[in-house]
Amino acid sequence: MITLLCPLCNDPIIGAGESDLSKNLQNHFLTKHNISVASVPHGSNLQPEDYSQRPYDQEAVIEFHDSRSERLPGEALPESIICPICGDAIRGLTDDKLSYNLAYHMDVVHGMKVKFSGKS
């Protein structure tokens, strides 16, 4: 299970993986903050329920995960979530880092007022 802090209110969002966590974040945005993909002014190419696993090209995977020969046995792999607004994949090695990276993305890319407290 992955726990993520909402970038807007710091409520915990829990999911079993990228798809489940992304759906739960989308539902949280809709029910608590009244934000849906359709209500975002700059639009999106992401359909509201389109949170299937995203295929990443091999170069992106190697860049983010490093090559297998450089990774130590048992080393953590990054978790990811799909931004409910634009569909970009946000990654982080820990739950805290994933929460921080999502808050940073919402702040910089979407210009939303976020809460960074509790996220490292």
Long-range contacts (C-beta under 8 A, 24 or more apart in sequence): 2-79, 2-95, 2-98, 3-95, 4-81, 4-95, 4-98, 4-99, 4-102, 5-99, 5-103, 5-115, 5-118, 5-119, 6-32, 7-99, 7-102, 7-103, 7-105, 7-106, 7-107, 7-112, 7-114, 7-115, 8-33, 8-106, 8-112, 8-113, 8-114, 8-115, 9-33, 9-115, 10-115, 10-117, 10-118, 18-51, 18-53, 18-54, 18-79, 18-80, 18-81, 18-82, 18-89, 19-51, 19-52, 19-53, 21-79, 21-81, 22-51, 22-81, 22-82, 22-84, 23-49, 23-51, 25-81, 25-84, 26-51, 26-84, 29-84, 35-84, 35-85, 37-84, 37-85, 40-85, 40-110, 42-110, 44-85, 44-86, 44-87, 45-87, 46-82, 46-84, 46-85, 46-86, 46-87, 50-87, 51-82, 54-82, 54-89, 56-89, 64-91, 83-109, 85-110, 86-110, 96-120
